[in-house]
Amino acid sequence: MQADYAITFFYYDDIAAIAPFYEQTLGFELMVDQGLARIYRVGRSYFGIVDGNKGHLRTTPKSAALFCMVTDDVEGWHAKLAAAGVPNLTEIRSATWCDKFFFFEDPAGYALQVQHFRSSEVAALFR
């Protein structure tokens, strides 16, 4: 059996307060508002925010999750997020697995990353 697509969910105490970050600051396309959860299209992926008071899981003080967005325009994303004043925005760095990347946090402290794969062969696997 094969899945058709995947949705990653982050849980929040107040999704109404966090929704503007994902919808306006990051520009994620809202696909559906279920009240309990809001699901966004992010390129060819899906991401959701869930009311941690009502959903399957509860929020925690510090998450070990990381949401990573892959793009050819790392610099453009960095400039957009710097202009928006997003929390804990790092400088653009390089590593063996990707030629450009940086981290930042949403207002609730969840970690996010923007990166570009160094290897065109690896990047092709996801296109």
C-alpha positions as CSV (number, residue, x, y, z in Angstrom):
1,M,0.0,0.0,0.0
2,Q,1.1,3.5,-0.7
3,A,0.1,6.8,0.9
4,D,-1.2,9.6,-1.4
5,Y,0.4,12.4,0.6
6,A,1.5,13.3,4.2
7,I,0.5,16.1,6.6
8,T,2.8,17.1,9.4
9,F,1.0,18.6,12.4
10,F,2.3,20.9,15.2
11,Y,0.2,21.4,18.3
12,Y,-0.5,24.8,19.9
13,D,-2.4,26.1,22.9
14,D,-4.0,28.8,20.7
15,I,-4.1,28.2,17.0
16,A,-5.9,31.4,16.3
17,A,-2.9,33.3,17.7
18,I,-0.4,31.3,15.6
19,A,-2.3,31.1,12.3
20,P,-1.2,34.6,11.2
21,F,2.4,33.5,11.4
22,Y,1.9,30.6,9.0
23,E,-0.6,32.4,6.7
24,Q,0.8,35.9,6.5
25,T,4.4,35.8,7.6
26,L,5.3,32.5,5.8
27,G,2.5,32.8,3.2
28,F,1.3,29.2,3.5
29,E,-1.8,28.5,1.5
30,L,-4.8,27.5,3.8
31,M,-6.4,24.4,2.3
32,V,-9.0,23.8,5.0
33,D,-10.0,25.2,8.4
34,Q,-11.5,22.4,10.4
35,G,-11.8,24.5,13.6
36,L,-9.7,22.0,15.6
37,A,-7.0,22.2,12.9
38,R,-5.9,24.3,9.9
39,I,-4.1,22.5,7.0
40,Y,-1.8,24.3,4.6
41,R,-0.2,23.5,1.3
42,V,3.5,24.0,1.3
43,G,4.8,23.4,-2.2
44,R,4.0,19.7,-2.8
45,S,3.6,19.0,1.0
46,Y,1.1,19.7,3.6
47,F,1.4,21.1,7.1
48,G,-1.2,21.6,9.8
49,I,-1.6,23.4,13.1
50,V,-3.8,21.8,15.8
51,D,-5.6,23.0,18.9
52,G,-3.5,21.2,21.6
53,N,-6.3,21.4,24.1
54,K,-8.7,19.4,21.9
55,G,-6.5,17.3,19.5
56,H,-4.9,13.9,19.8
57,L,-1.7,15.3,21.4
58,R,-1.1,18.0,23.9
59,T,1.4,20.8,23.6
60,T,4.8,20.5,25.4
61,P,7.0,23.3,26.7
62,K,9.8,22.5,24.2
63,S,9.4,20.4,21.0
64,A,12.0,18.2,19.4
65,A,10.3,18.5,16.0
66,L,11.7,20.4,13.0
67,F,9.8,21.5,9.9
68,C,12.1,21.9,7.0
69,M,11.3,23.6,3.7
70,V,13.5,23.0,0.7
71,T,13.8,25.8,-1.9
72,D,16.1,27.2,-4.5
73,D,15.7,30.6,-3.0
74,V,17.3,30.4,0.5
75,E,18.4,34.0,0.4
76,G,14.9,35.3,-0.5
77,W,13.3,33.4,2.3
78,H,16.0,34.6,4.8
79,A,15.4,38.2,3.7
80,K,11.6,37.9,4.0
81,L,11.9,36.4,7.5
82,A,14.5,38.9,8.7
83,A,12.2,41.7,7.5
84,A,9.3,40.1,9.4
85,G,11.4,39.9,12.6
86,V,10.9,36.1,13.1
87,P,12.4,34.8,16.4
88,N,15.8,33.1,16.5
89,L,16.7,33.6,12.9
90,T,20.2,32.2,12.3
91,E,22.6,33.3,9.5
92,I,22.7,31.3,6.3
93,R,25.2,28.5,6.7
94,S,26.6,25.6,4.8
95,A,27.1,21.9,5.6
96,T,28.0,18.7,3.9
97,W,24.3,17.8,3.1
98,C,23.2,21.2,1.9
99,D,25.0,24.2,0.5
100,K,22.7,26.8,2.2
101,F,20.4,26.6,5.2
102,F,19.2,28.5,8.2
103,F,16.9,28.0,11.2
104,F,14.2,30.1,12.9
105,E,11.3,29.6,15.3
106,D,7.6,30.3,15.1
107,P,6.2,32.5,17.9
108,A,5.5,29.4,20.0
109,G,9.1,28.1,19.8
110,Y,8.7,25.3,17.2
111,A,11.9,25.0,15.1
112,L,11.8,25.5,11.3
113,Q,14.5,25.3,8.7
114,V,14.9,26.5,5.1
115,Q,17.5,24.7,3.0
116,H,18.8,23.9,-0.5
117,F,20.4,20.5,-1.2
118,R,24.1,20.6,-2.2
119,S,23.7,17.5,-4.4
120,S,21.5,17.9,-7.5
121,E,21.1,14.1,-7.5
122,V,19.6,14.2,-3.9
123,A,17.4,17.2,-4.9
124,A,16.1,15.3,-7.9
125,L,14.8,12.6,-5.6
126,F,12.2,15.0,-4.1
127,R,11.0,16.6,-7.3
